[in-house]
Amino acid sequence: DAKAIVRLRHALDAVPAYKPGKPAAARDGVTTYKISSNENPYPPLPSVLAVVEKAAAQMNRYPDMAVTDLTQALANHLGVPVERIATGTGSVGVLGQIIQATCDPGDEVIYAWRSFEAYPIVVALAGATSVQVPLDEHARHDLDAMAAAVTDRTRVILVCTPNNPTGPVVHQAELDAFLDKVPEHVLVVIDEAYLEFVRDGQAPDAIATYEERHNVAVLRTFSKAYGLAGLRVGYAVAHEPVAQALRKTAVPFGVSTIAQQAAIASLAAWDELAERVDALVAERERVVAALRHQGWPVPDTEANFVWLPLGADTEAFAKAADGAGLVVRPFPGEGARCTIAETEANDRLLEVARSFLAART
Ligand code: PMP
């Protein structure tokens, strides 16, 4: 067959499949909720929709390849020079650019496991090697073990805080000590996709905190707190040579005009969006307290999701949730990640969790 004729890269054999959250199937008389992708449950703001509509009228034209206005808006919002910002097609797109810019085949990328499932994919796509360091017993990063895993092939270390899918953050004191141990030629990527949901005062805002560290890059996204997951826009803040390398590795015109304009409008509407984030954080606290009261050993979470460590019962739980009209994200043999969403979805999750535990014990 054609597969046998066309020579594909051997590196692709090592690329795991990304399992995206499936849409909630429609059911007669039952509202279903997709709580499998850590999306923002709120609909777009009218002010953002209006800008999108206007931008859509130019869809016969290519976008601004340099993403000038959004980069400037981000620089103002974050208080960093434009030269240090690189945008891309979602932060996962930017992450792919980071690996391409740093890794030759055989180079190593260290990250905690379990963590974000795109990490092994982008690493394998570059022909680089993943070095996965197990989370500790509290589902947190084991930074000592990660520092100890550095070899002369290490090019990048990914630190996901809050960690997807388990939820805990890395504290500043730990991160400071860790960064002191990492060789300066190794890029440490701090993935703060969920930063806006963090309320733990010991967690740093990595952009402000590590401005002086030349080997730190911070990844952020408009997909979560800003509610623009469908538009695919994310960015990195890094020192100039790294940011420049990211611009070189960008897919030309990778961020659409609609996405650029919506992101600018969302930055302008941040106060309004922040109220929604506060409401989701309050819901998170309510759900976590209730789950713990039921007896679930839920790890601390600073993100817009909770982790249920279910082990061998994971798929049975996902099935029970499905029966209640909830699509969760199962990691077979490990646990289920459940996004904090509409109040009704959260209530239903608590009810499924309660009856599942009651049936199990
Ligand atoms: N980092 C983490 C930790 C994530 O969980 C996600 C989304 N699931 C991303 C990055 C990527 O988000 P996006 O590409 O939508 O910006």
Residues whose N, C-alpha, C, O or C-beta is under 5 A from the ligand:
A	BS01	PMP	S37 T89 G90 S91 V92 G93 F116 C160 N164 D191 A193 T221 S223 V233 G234
